[in-house]
Amino acid sequence: MKTIDQELTDLAEEFDLLDDWEERYRYVIELGRELAPLTDAERNEANKVRGCASQVWLVTEPQADGRVIFRGDSDAHIVRGLIAVLLRLFSGKPPAAILAFDPKDAFERLGLAGHLSAQRSNGLASMAARIRRDSEALTAA
């Protein structure tokens, strides 16, 4: 299993292969297309992420081995892709590793911080904060 830093390095290398931000946006959208859809039952208020302009749902599934699996979906293509980026970094990792990692560093390294609208940046931060809150709750349990 790769660490969050290794996943970030892989993503950064993939982004670096693309010539411009138009291609990177298309790549992010393609990552989102690869996400497994959530069921209608999982698209509920408890799984809804607050602070996003689009509809965003995040499902948190603690595993017996201490890792946590995240699954997510959105009604917007680019946001779905941003969810895919976050899931690639954090899903399948132990909560302690998630809490030890600053997602803002990842957004800057990937160039997302400077190339997303303020609204999308806020939504991305809200999704990352939800992942952190869920991880904190699992460490406190």
Residue pairs with C-beta under 8 A, 6 or more apart in sequence:
1 92
1 93
2 10
3 93
3 97
4 89
4 90
4 93
4 97
4 98
4 101
4 106
5 101
7 88
7 89
8 89
8 105
8 106
8 109
8 110
11 85
11 88
11 89
11 106
11 110
12 109
12 110
14 27
15 24
15 27
15 110
15 111
18 24
18 27
21 111
21 115
24 111
24 115
25 78
25 81
27 81
28 78
28 81
28 82
28 84
28 85
29 77
29 78
29 80
29 81
30 81
31 81
31 84
31 85
31 88
32 74
32 77
32 78
32 79
32 80
32 81
32 82
32 83
32 84
33 77
33 80
33 81
34 84
35 71
35 72
35 73
35 80
35 83
35 84
35 87
36 71
37 73
38 47
38 57
38 59
38 71
38 72
38 73
42 57
42 59
42 71
42 73
43 55
43 57
43 73
44 57
47 57
47 58
47 59
48 55
48 56
48 57
49 56
49 57
49 58
49 123
49 126
49 127
49 130
50 126
51 122
51 123
51 125
51 126
51 129
52 74
52 79
52 122
52 123
52 126
52 127
53 119
53 120
53 122
53 123
54 74
54 75
54 76
54 79
54 123
55 74
55 75
55 76
56 72
56 73
56 74
56 79
56 83
56 123
56 126
56 127
57 72
57 73
57 74
58 70
58 71
58 72
58 83
58 127
58 130
58 131
58 134
59 70
59 71
59 72
60 68
60 69
60 70
60 131
60 134
60 138
61 68
61 69
61 70
61 71
62 68
62 138
63 69
66 94
66 95
67 92
67 93
67 94
68 90
68 91
68 92
68 93
68 94
68 95
68 98
68 134
68 135
68 138
69 91
69 92
70 86
70 87
70 90
70 91
70 131
70 134
71 87
71 91
72 80
72 83
72 86
72 87
72 127
73 80
73 83
74 80
74 83
78 120
79 120
79 123
82 112
82 116
82 120
82 123
82 124
82 127
83 127
85 110
85 112
86 103
86 124
86 127
86 128
86 131
89 101
89 103
89 106
90 98
90 101
90 131
90 135
95 135
95 136
95 138
95 139
96 135
96 139
98 131
98 132
98 135
99 132
99 135
99 136
99 139
103 125
103 128
103 131
103 132
104 113
104 125
106 112
107 113
107 121
107 124
108 114
112 121
112 124
113 121
116 124
